[in-house]
Amino acid sequence: MKLRYTILTAVTLLACASCNTLRGVGKDVQSVGSDINSAASATSDALQ
């Protein structure tokens, strides 16, 4: 069980380290959402 928490902590720290700040995480998520929205709109337009 302790190994599981250690691995989970390491993965979490690596994920947070990929963004400069916690604010950066929000910007990354927002960017992905915007890209998905753009792709959905382009697909919708192509089908019409």
Distance bins in CASP14 RR format, pairs under 12 A and 6 or more apart:
PFRMAT RR
TARGET T0000
AUTHOR 0000-0000-0000
RMODE 2
METHOD distances of the structure
MODEL  1
1 7 0 0 0 0 0 1 0 0 0 0 0
1 8 0 0 0 0 0 1 0 0 0 0 0
2 8 0 0 0 0 0 1 0 0 0 0 0
2 9 0 0 0 0 0 1 0 0 0 0 0
3 9 0 0 0 0 0 1 0 0 0 0 0
3 10 0 0 0 0 0 1 0 0 0 0 0
4 10 0 0 0 0 0 1 0 0 0 0 0
4 11 0 0 0 0 0 1 0 0 0 0 0
5 11 0 0 0 0 0 1 0 0 0 0 0
5 12 0 0 0 0 0 1 0 0 0 0 0
6 12 0 0 0 0 0 1 0 0 0 0 0
6 13 0 0 0 0 0 1 0 0 0 0 0
7 13 0 0 0 0 0 1 0 0 0 0 0
7 14 0 0 0 0 0 1 0 0 0 0 0
8 14 0 0 0 0 0 1 0 0 0 0 0
8 15 0 0 0 0 0 1 0 0 0 0 0
9 15 0 0 0 0 0 1 0 0 0 0 0
9 16 0 0 0 0 0 1 0 0 0 0 0
10 16 0 0 0 0 0 1 0 0 0 0 0
10 17 0 0 0 0 0 1 0 0 0 0 0
11 17 0 0 0 0 0 1 0 0 0 0 0
11 18 0 0 0 0 0 1 0 0 0 0 0
12 18 0 0 0 0 0 1 0 0 0 0 0
12 25 0 0 0 0 0 1 0 0 0 0 0
13 19 0 0 0 0 0 1 0 0 0 0 0
15 22 0 0 0 0 0 1 0 0 0 0 0
15 24 0 0 0 0 0 1 0 0 0 0 0
15 25 0 0 0 0 1 0 0 0 0 0 0
15 28 0 0 0 0 0 1 0 0 0 0 0
15 29 0 0 0 0 0 1 0 0 0 0 0
16 22 1 0 0 1 0 0 0 0 0 0 0
16 23 0 0 0 0 0 1 0 0 0 0 0
16 24 0 0 0 0 1 0 0 0 0 0 0
16 25 1 0 0 1 0 0 0 0 0 0 0
16 26 0 0 0 0 0 1 0 0 0 0 0
16 28 0 0 0 0 0 1 0 0 0 0 0
17 24 0 0 0 0 0 1 0 0 0 0 0
17 25 0 0 0 0 0 1 0 0 0 0 0
18 24 0 0 0 0 1 0 0 0 0 0 0
18 25 0 0 0 0 1 0 0 0 0 0 0
18 28 0 0 0 0 1 0 0 0 0 0 0
19 25 1 0 1 0 0 0 0 0 0 0 0
19 26 0 0 0 0 1 0 0 0 0 0 0
19 27 0 0 0 0 1 0 0 0 0 0 0
19 28 1 0 0 1 0 0 0 0 0 0 0
19 29 0 0 0 0 1 0 0 0 0 0 0
19 31 0 0 0 0 0 1 0 0 0 0 0
20 26 0 0 0 0 0 1 0 0 0 0 0
20 27 0 0 0 0 1 0 0 0 0 0 0
20 28 0 0 0 0 0 1 0 0 0 0 0
21 27 0 0 0 0 1 0 0 0 0 0 0
21 28 0 0 0 0 0 1 0 0 0 0 0
22 28 0 0 0 0 0 1 0 0 0 0 0
22 29 0 0 0 0 0 1 0 0 0 0 0
23 29 0 0 0 0 0 1 0 0 0 0 0
23 30 0 0 0 0 0 1 0 0 0 0 0
24 30 0 0 0 0 1 0 0 0 0 0 0
24 31 0 0 0 0 1 0 0 0 0 0 0
25 31 0 0 0 0 0 1 0 0 0 0 0
25 32 0 0 0 0 0 1 0 0 0 0 0
26 32 0 0 0 0 1 0 0 0 0 0 0
26 33 0 0 0 0 0 1 0 0 0 0 0
26 34 0 0 0 0 0 1 0 0 0 0 0
27 33 0 0 0 0 0 1 0 0 0 0 0
27 34 0 0 0 0 0 1 0 0 0 0 0
28 34 0 0 0 0 0 1 0 0 0 0 0
28 35 0 0 0 0 0 1 0 0 0 0 0
29 35 0 0 0 0 0 1 0 0 0 0 0
29 36 0 0 0 0 0 1 0 0 0 0 0
30 36 0 0 0 0 0 1 0 0 0 0 0
30 37 0 0 0 0 0 1 0 0 0 0 0
31 37 0 0 0 0 0 1 0 0 0 0 0
31 38 0 0 0 0 0 1 0 0 0 0 0
32 38 0 0 0 0 0 1 0 0 0 0 0
32 39 0 0 0 0 0 1 0 0 0 0 0
33 39 0 0 0 0 1 0 0 0 0 0 0
33 40 0 0 0 0 1 0 0 0 0 0 0
33 41 0 0 0 0 0 1 0 0 0 0 0
34 40 0 0 0 0 0 1 0 0 0 0 0
34 41 0 0 0 0 0 1 0 0 0 0 0
35 41 0 0 0 0 0 1 0 0 0 0 0
35 42 0 0 0 0 0 1 0 0 0 0 0
36 42 0 0 0 0 0 1 0 0 0 0 0
36 43 0 0 0 0 0 1 0 0 0 0 0
37 43 0 0 0 0 0 1 0 0 0 0 0
37 44 0 0 0 0 0 1 0 0 0 0 0
38 44 0 0 0 0 0 1 0 0 0 0 0
38 45 0 0 0 0 0 1 0 0 0 0 0
39 45 0 0 0 0 0 1 0 0 0 0 0
39 46 0 0 0 0 0 1 0 0 0 0 0
40 46 0 0 0 0 0 1 0 0 0 0 0
40 47 0 0 0 0 0 1 0 0 0 0 0
41 47 0 0 0 0 0 1 0 0 0 0 0
41 48 0 0 0 0 0 1 0 0 0 0 0
42 48 0 0 0 0 0 1 0 0 0 0 0
END
